[in-house]
């Protein structure tokens, strides 16, 4: 038995709501063959407690707009792992550390995954502070030094053998 169409739709709405609040590692696991109490788990991560709460709020608001309310919430006070029970779908919003430690995907690895693709194209992550900018020209030429590796002018402004400093 696979997750019902209604459960799949609810899970996809919840996953998109989480992704819209910049949740990471969003996935949906069809647990209907293994559990009688629910059809799917939506698994999401966040880097801190405030982000966990923002994701929880967004998921509840989005599903409420579709007439779906949670029957139970767990973990709101701590903000490290919040469980939202929508009967056919259970949403797990975990702090990144809890997600890594408990590894729910590994626990449910024999269950099929319901494909989810974020509908909003997000810009590429910015380079870490202090990192050199990426080469956007496509060549491997170092613009700071010439092929010999010294400080001679590579712009052509100085006479041969001179440096422009």
DAVENVEN-V629454 format. One record per residue. N is the residue number from 1. RES is the residue in three letters. NEAR is the number of other ideal C-beta (glycine too) atoms within 12 Angstrom. Layout:
N_RES_NEAR, N_RES_NEAR
//
This chain:
1_UNK_14, 2_UNK_18, 3_UNK_31, 4_UNK_19, 5_UNK_15, 6_UNK_20, 7_UNK_33, 8_UNK_27, 9_UNK_25, 10_UNK_38, 11_UNK_45, 12_UNK_33, 13_UNK_34, 14_UNK_47, 15_UNK_40, 16_UNK_29, 17_UNK_39, 18_UNK_43, 19_UNK_32, 20_UNK_23, 21_UNK_32, 22_UNK_25, 23_UNK_39, 24_UNK_26, 25_UNK_29, 26_UNK_40, 27_UNK_37, 28_UNK_41, 29_UNK_39, 30_UNK_31, 31_UNK_34, 32_UNK_29, 33_UNK_17, 34_UNK_21, 35_UNK_22, 36_UNK_11, 37_UNK_18, 38_UNK_33, 39_UNK_33, 40_UNK_43, 41_UNK_42, 42_UNK_50, 43_UNK_43, 44_UNK_47, 45_UNK_35, 46_UNK_36, 47_UNK_24, 48_UNK_20, 49_UNK_24, 50_UNK_17, 51_UNK_26, 52_UNK_39, 53_UNK_27, 54_UNK_25, 55_UNK_44, 56_UNK_40, 57_UNK_28, 58_UNK_31, 59_UNK_45, 60_UNK_30, 61_UNK_22, 62_UNK_31, 63_UNK_33, 64_UNK_19, 65_UNK_14, 66_UNK_20, 67_UNK_11, 68_UNK_27, 69_UNK_19, 70_UNK_28, 71_UNK_18, 72_UNK_17, 73_UNK_25, 74_UNK_21, 75_UNK_23, 76_UNK_21, 77_UNK_13, 78_UNK_18, 79_UNK_24, 80_UNK_29, 81_UNK_33, 82_UNK_39, 83_UNK_31, 84_UNK_43, 85_UNK_28, 86_UNK_36, 87_UNK_24, 88_UNK_32, 89_UNK_42, 90_UNK_37, 91_UNK_50, 92_UNK_47, 93_UNK_51, 94_UNK_42, 95_UNK_31, 96_UNK_24, 97_UNK_17, 98_UNK_28, 99_UNK_28, 100_UNK_17, 101_UNK_15, 102_UNK_20, 103_UNK_18, 104_UNK_29, 105_UNK_24, 106_UNK_15, 107_UNK_18, 108_UNK_27, 109_UNK_14, 110_UNK_13, 111_UNK_27, 112_UNK_22, 113_UNK_24, 114_UNK_32, 115_UNK_15, 116_UNK_29, 117_UNK_15, 118_UNK_22, 119_UNK_14, 120_UNK_14, 121_UNK_8, 122_UNK_16, 123_UNK_7, 124_UNK_7, 125_UNK_10, 126_UNK_11, 127_UNK_10, 128_UNK_9, 129_UNK_6, 130_UNK_7, 131_UNK_9, 132_UNK_12, 133_UNK_12, 134_UNK_12, 135_UNK_11, 136_UNK_8, 137_UNK_10, 138_UNK_7, 139_UNK_8, 140_UNK_8, 141_UNK_12, 142_UNK_16, 143_UNK_16, 144_UNK_14, 145_UNK_15, 146_UNK_20, 147_UNK_11, 148_UNK_11, 149_UNK_10, 150_UNK_14, 151_UNK_16, 152_UNK_21, 153_UNK_20, 154_UNK_19, 155_UNK_14, 156_UNK_11, 157_UNK_12, 158_UNK_15, 159_UNK_10, 160_UNK_11, 161_UNK_11, 162_UNK_14, 163_UNK_16, 164_UNK_15, 165_UNK_8
//
